Amino acid sequence: MAQLLTGTDPQAIFTAAALLRAGDVVAFPTETVYGLGANALDERAVAQVFAIKNRPHFDPLIVHIADKDAVALYATDIDERAAALMERFWPGPLTLVLRKRPNISDLVTAGLDTVAIRVPAHPVALALLRAVQVPVAAPSANPFGYVSPTTALHVQELLGTAIPLILDGGPCTVGVESTVCALTERQAIILRPGGVPIEAIEAVISPVTLASPTQADARSPGTLLSHYAPHVKLRLLAPGEPIPHVGENERVGLLLLQPRPNVIGYAATEVLSQDGNLTEAAANLFAALRRLDAAGLDAVIVEPVPEHGLGRAIMDRLRRAAGNTRRAGNPLGFVL
């Protein structure tokens, strides 16, 4: 079982950094979700991440660095847009896709000539990156395709027997993965909505294009049509669609943005925010999905959220978590 160490302990940071430099893997907190990290310059170490997660090699990893001054060591063609976004949002939940230097393993970048890179805002992550002094490639610390972990306990439950060390930095404050913005073309493209709202990015480098949510883009993780998914089947309601009634013998759960009066009959209900706050909802999303997944339900009805600000990232995760679960002729719309 993995050691679970307090991330604010300098000795824990030293131990984690030593493991990474030795070619091992470590789970650590970021402001978005917990990551499973390996030395991005060590292909054998990175291969462990793919093996532990059962992650397909066509899905690239995000490289984490300690400060924006290090980006030129691993990426090229850093233009005025990149400089402006780094100045405004780093450290923070924004990943930039840039042309890569050859010192980054091709396994990290899925063989592409681009690299996804960011500076996380979590103090434990930054302390680890400063101590290890190498870039750290880190996807979410969970089996591939499952709900991302937002606490150290989530990581221990999912990967505790497969990794040597988890740094505990408390619950993640953002709760959804970083926004991924590609700057390798004349037009900036948001490949994945995330912790930095698109509106905030447009205020710095307007205009930007939002990639189609139905087409995976190889330059960014988290763009597959089915991803971030619990084992229980989800049905995402359309905007304005009423919450359906459920039968007495049906074990159906309900995921709501905020409390709704007179909703009865559901075996389990999770509320993301008491007042509909999208920042709070994003921080609570993955933990709520995990609790519903553990409740022994047959299916879960999901209420949509407004698609502005962090709501766009929440809906992106919910659509991918639901996957292709609708089927005509089924009253609740589930594949059973």
C-alpha positions in Angstrom: 0.0 0.0 0.0 1.2 3.5 -0.9 2.7 5.7 1.9 0.4 8.6 2.6 2.4 11.6 3.6 1.4 15.1 4.5 2.5 17.3 1.6 3.4 20.3 3.9 6.1 18.2 5.6 9.5 19.1 4.0 10.7 15.5 4.6 7.7 14.2 2.6 8.6 16.5 -0.3 12.2 15.4 -0.1 11.2 11.7 -0.2 8.8 12.3 -3.1 11.4 14.2 -5.1 14.0 11.4 -4.5 11.5 8.8 -5.9 10.9 10.9 -9.0 14.6 11.4 -9.7 15.1 7.7 -9.2 12.6 6.9 -12.0 9.6 6.0 -9.8 6.1 7.6 -9.8 4.4 9.7 -7.1 0.8 11.0 -6.6 0.6 14.6 -5.7 -2.1 17.3 -5.4 -2.7 20.2 -7.7 -5.4 22.8 -7.5 -7.4 20.9 -10.2 -7.2 17.2 -9.4 -4.5 14.8 -8.0 -1.9 13.8 -10.5 0.3 10.7 -11.0 3.7 12.1 -11.8 6.9 10.8 -13.4 10.1 12.5 -14.7 9.1 13.8 -18.1 12.7 13.3 -19.3 12.7 9.6 -18.4 10.8 7.5 -20.8 10.9 4.4 -18.6 9.4 6.3 -15.7 6.7 7.7 -18.0 5.9 4.2 -19.2 5.0 3.3 -15.6 2.3 6.0 -15.6 0.7 4.5 -18.7 0.9 1.0 -17.3 -0.5 1.8 -13.8 -3.4 3.8 -15.3 -3.9 1.4 -18.2 -3.8 4.5 -20.4 -3.6 4.2 -24.1 -0.4 5.6 -25.6 -2.2 7.9 -28.0 -3.4 10.1 -25.1 -0.6 12.6 -24.2 0.3 13.8 -20.7 0.6 17.3 -19.3 4.1 18.4 -18.3 4.2 20.3 -15.0 7.0 22.8 -14.3 7.8 25.0 -11.4 7.7 28.4 -13.0 7.2 30.1 -16.4 10.9 30.7 -16.9 11.4 27.0 -17.4 9.0 26.7 -20.3 11.6 27.6 -22.9 13.7 24.5 -21.8 11.0 22.2 -23.1 9.0 24.2 -25.7 9.7 26.5 -28.6 7.8 29.2 -30.6 6.7 30.9 -27.4 4.9 33.9 -28.8 3.3 37.0 -27.4 0.0 35.2 -26.8 1.8 32.5 -24.7 3.7 35.1 -22.7 0.5 37.0 -22.0 -1.4 33.9 -20.8 1.5 32.7 -18.7 1.8 36.1 -17.0 -1.9 36.2 -16.3 -2.8 32.6 -15.4 0.4 30.9 -14.2 0.6 29.4 -11.6 -3.0 28.2 -12.3 -5.3 25.8 -14.1 -4.3 26.6 -17.7 -2.3 24.3 -19.9 -0.6 25.6 -23.1 0.1 23.4 -26.1 3.3 24.5 -27.8 5.9 23.1 -30.1 8.1 20.7 -28.1 11.9 20.4 -27.7 13.4 16.9 -28.3 14.3 16.5 -24.7 10.7 15.7 -23.8 9.9 12.0 -24.3 7.8 11.1 -27.3 5.8 8.9 -25.0 4.7 12.0 -23.0 3.5 13.7 -26.2 2.0 10.6 -27.9 4.6 11.0 -30.7 3.4 14.5 -31.6 5.6 17.6 -32.1 3.7 19.5 -29.5 3.8 19.4 -25.7 1.1 20.3 -23.2 2.6 22.3 -20.3 1.6 24.2 -17.2 2.6 25.6 -13.8 0.2 24.3 -11.1 -1.0 26.6 -8.3 -1.1 24.2 -5.5 1.7 24.9 -2.9 2.5 21.2 -2.5 2.8 20.7 -6.2 5.1 23.7 -6.5 7.3 22.6 -3.6 7.7 19.2 -5.2 8.5 20.6 -8.6 11.1 23.0 -7.1 12.7 20.1 -5.1 12.8 17.6 -8.0 14.2 20.1 -10.5 12.9 18.1 -13.5 9.6 18.5 -15.5 7.0 16.1 -14.2 4.5 14.5 -16.6 1.3 13.8 -14.7 -2.2 12.8 -15.8 -4.9 12.4 -13.1 -4.1 9.7 -10.5 -6.8 7.2 -11.4 -7.5 4.3 -13.8 -7.9 5.6 -17.3 -11.4 7.0 -18.1 -12.7 6.9 -14.5 -13.7 9.9 -12.4 -10.7 12.0 -11.5 -9.5 12.1 -7.8 -9.8 15.3 -5.8 -8.5 14.0 -2.4 -5.6 11.8 -1.4 -8.1 9.2 -0.1 -9.5 8.9 -3.6 -6.0 8.1 -4.9 -5.4 5.6 -2.2 -8.6 3.8 -3.0 -7.9 3.7 -6.7 -4.2 3.2 -7.0 -2.9 2.6 -3.5 -1.6 -0.9 -4.2 0.2 0.2 -7.4 2.2 3.3 -6.4 4.8 3.9 -3.6 3.8 7.4 -2.3 0.9 9.8 -2.2 1.4 13.4 -1.0 -1.7 14.6 0.8 -2.5 18.3 0.1 -6.2 18.3 1.1 -9.2 18.6 -1.2 -8.5 20.1 -4.6 -9.9 23.7 -4.7 -10.8 23.8 -8.5 -12.0 20.2 -8.9 -12.0 20.0 -12.7 -8.9 19.6 -14.9 -7.0 22.5 -16.4 -8.2 24.4 -19.5 -6.0 23.3 -22.5 -5.3 26.0 -25.0 -3.3 25.3 -28.2 -1.1 28.1 -29.5 0.6 26.2 -32.4 -1.6 27.9 -35.1 -2.5 31.4 -35.9 -5.9 31.0 -34.2 -5.7 29.9 -30.5 -7.9 26.9 -29.9 -9.4 25.7 -26.6 -9.0 21.9 -26.8 -10.5 21.2 -23.4 -12.6 23.6 -21.2 -11.4 23.6 -17.6 -10.4 25.6 -14.6 -9.8 28.9 -16.4 -13.0 30.0 -18.1 -12.8 30.7 -21.8 -14.1 34.2 -21.2 -11.1 35.0 -19.1 -8.7 33.7 -21.8 -10.5 35.8 -24.5 -10.1 38.8 -22.3 -6.3 38.4 -22.7 -5.9 37.0 -26.3 -9.2 37.4 -28.0 -10.4 35.8 -30.1 -10.2 32.0 -29.5 -11.9 29.0 -31.0 -13.5 26.2 -29.0 -12.8 22.8 -30.4 -15.7 20.5 -31.1 -16.6 18.4 -28.1 -17.5 15.5 -30.4 -14.1 15.2 -32.0 -11.1 14.1 -30.0 -7.9 16.1 -30.5 -4.7 14.2 -30.1 -2.8 17.2 -28.7 -4.8 17.3 -25.4 -5.8 14.7 -22.8 -9.4 14.4 -21.8 -11.0 14.8 -25.2 -12.3 11.3 -25.8 -16.1 11.0 -26.2 -16.3 8.8 -23.1 -14.1 9.9 -20.2 -14.3 11.0 -16.5 -16.9 8.3 -16.2 -18.2 6.5 -13.1 -19.3 2.8 -13.5 -23.0 3.7 -12.9 -24.7 4.8 -16.1 -25.6 8.5 -16.4 -28.3 10.3 -18.3 -27.7 13.9 -18.8 -30.9 15.9 -19.2 -31.3 18.5 -21.9 -31.6 22.1 -20.8 -35.1 22.8 -19.6 -36.0 19.1 -19.6 -38.1 18.2 -16.5 -36.7 15.8 -13.9 -38.4 12.5 -14.6 -40.4 10.5 -12.0 -39.0 7.2 -10.9 -40.8 4.1 -9.9 -40.9 2.8 -6.3 -38.6 -0.2 -7.1 -36.1 1.7 -9.2 -32.7 2.5 -7.6 -32.0 5.8 -9.5 -29.8 8.6 -8.3 -30.0 12.3 -9.0 -27.2 14.9 -9.5 -28.4 18.5 -9.1 -26.7 21.8 -9.4 -28.7 23.2 -6.5 -31.5 22.0 -4.2 -34.9 21.4 -5.8 -38.1 21.2 -3.7 -40.5 18.3 -4.2 -38.2 16.0 -6.0 -38.9 12.6 -4.5 -38.4 8.9 -5.2 -34.7 9.0 -5.9 -32.5 6.5 -4.0 -29.6 9.0 -3.6 -29.3 12.7 -4.4 -26.2 14.8 -4.7 -26.3 18.7 -4.8 -23.2 20.5 -6.2 -24.0 23.9 -4.6 -26.5 25.2 -2.2 -26.9 28.5 -4.2 -26.0 27.4 -7.8 -22.4 28.7 -7.5 -20.5 27.2 -10.5 -17.1 27.5 -8.8 -18.4 25.5 -5.8 -20.1 23.1 -8.2 -16.9 22.4 -10.1 -15.0 21.7 -6.9 -17.6 19.2 -5.8 -18.3 17.5 -9.1 -16.0 14.5 -9.1 -16.5 13.7 -5.4 -20.3 13.7 -5.9 -20.0 11.4 -8.9 -17.8 9.0 -6.8 -20.4 8.9 -4.0 -23.2 8.2 -6.5 -21.0 5.5 -8.0 -20.6 3.9 -4.6 -24.3 4.0 -3.7 -25.4 0.8 -5.5 -27.6 2.5 -8.0 -28.9 1.3 -11.4 -28.5 4.7 -13.0 -28.2 8.4 -12.3 -30.2 11.4 -13.7 -28.0 14.5 -14.1 -29.3 18.0 -14.2 -27.3 20.3 -16.7 -25.7 23.5 -15.5 -25.5 26.9 -17.3 -22.7 26.9 -19.9 -20.8 30.0 -19.0 -17.7 30.4 -16.9 -16.8 27.1 -15.2 -20.2 25.7 -16.2 -18.7 25.0 -19.6 -16.0 22.8 -18.1 -18.6 21.0 -15.8 -20.8 20.3 -18.8 -17.8 19.0 -20.8 -17.1 16.5 -18.0 -20.7 15.5 -17.6 -21.2 14.9 -21.4 -18.1 12.7 -21.5 -19.0 10.9 -18.3 -22.4 10.1 -19.7 -20.9 8.9 -23.0 -23.4 7.3 -25.4 -25.9 6.1 -22.8 -29.2 7.3 -24.3 -31.4 4.9 -26.1 -34.8 5.7 -27.7 -37.7 3.7 -26.3 -36.4 3.5 -22.8 -38.4 5.7 -20.4 -35.4 7.0 -18.5 -33.1 6.9 -21.6 -30.5 4.5 -20.3 -28.7 1.6 -21.9 -29.5 -1.2 -19.5 
